[in-house]
């Protein structure tokens, strides 16, 4: 089975997050990194099921190949990290403050990073 290619540059990640939010607006919620109705982790390449939501940082981590947990953690290749740190690194942000702000501020910054 071929390996899935994940967005790797900040511009690609930002564009992928914007596209995912456009495709799944019901799954975008800045109030939690990940919420799943059944409390289970969300594996990469898995579409969010009904009732699943992620903030922009959660989407960035998810789309770059991390498995998301409901307690702010992401896991990949046996490494567990805070989701916000994974997202900030993927988007080349100096800190994680953007993920604790408003949806409008996040979307504006993602558009700038993506060149949109």
N, C-alpha and C positions, 0 to 999 in steps of 0.2 A: 504494500500500500504506500503511495507517495506521501511524503511528509507535507503537511500544510505549511504554506509560507505565510508568516504573520507580518503585518506592517512593522518596519524597523526604524525608519527615520521619524523624527518628531512630526514632520509635515504629513507623512503617511499615516501615523497613528491618529493625529488630530482629524484628518479627513475620514478615516475609518470610524472614529467615534461619532463624528457629525452624521455620517451616512447611516450608522446603526440607530442613532436617535431619530433620524428622519424616518427610517423604516419601522422602528418600534417605539413611537412616542409614548405609548402606554407603559413601557418598561424603563422610562427615564424618571428618576426621582432623586433629588438632591438630599433627601433626608436619611439615606442609608447607603453604605457601600454596596451591599447586596441584601436583598430580601427575597427569600423563597418561601412560598406558602408551606412547604413541607420541611423547611429548616435544613435542607440538604445543600451541599456545596455545588457550585456550578462549574462543570468542566469546560475546557476550551472547545471551540467548535460546536458547542451546544447552544441552540437557540433558547432564549428565555421563554419558559412556559408561562401560561396564563397566571397572572398575579406576581410574577417575578419582576423585581425592579432593581436598577443599579443607578448610582450617581455617575457623573462623567468620569471620575477616577476609576470607578469599578469597571465601566465600559473599556477604558484604556487598558487596564490590567487584563481583563477578559480577552480582548481582541489581540493582545500580544502573547497569548498562549499560557496565561496563568489560570489555575483553578482557583475560584473565589470561595471563601468561607464567609459565613454570616457574622463573624466576629472581627471584622476588619482585616483579616489575614488572607493572603494569597499564597499559593504553593506551586512550585515548579521545580522539576528535577531534584526533589528531595529537600528543597530550600523553602522555608516559610518566611515571608516578609509582610510588613504592613502594606495593605493595598495602596494607600496613598503614596508611599515611598516608591513603589513599583510604577505607579502612574506618573509621578513627577519625573522620574528618571526617563520613562518612555517618551515624555513630552519635552524633555530637557528644560524643566522648570527649576528655578533656584530653590524653591521650597514648596510646601504643600498647602499654603494658604488659599489658593484658588479653589481647592476642593471643599473648603469650609465656607464659601461665600454663596452668592446667589446663582441660580441657573443662568440668568442673563449674562453675568460677568464671565462665567465659565464658557458659555457658548461663544461669546465675543472673542475671548482669548483663543479658543480652538479655531475659530475662523481665521484669526490673524496668523496663527501657526501654520494652518493649512493653506494659507494664501488665497482665501476666498473673500 
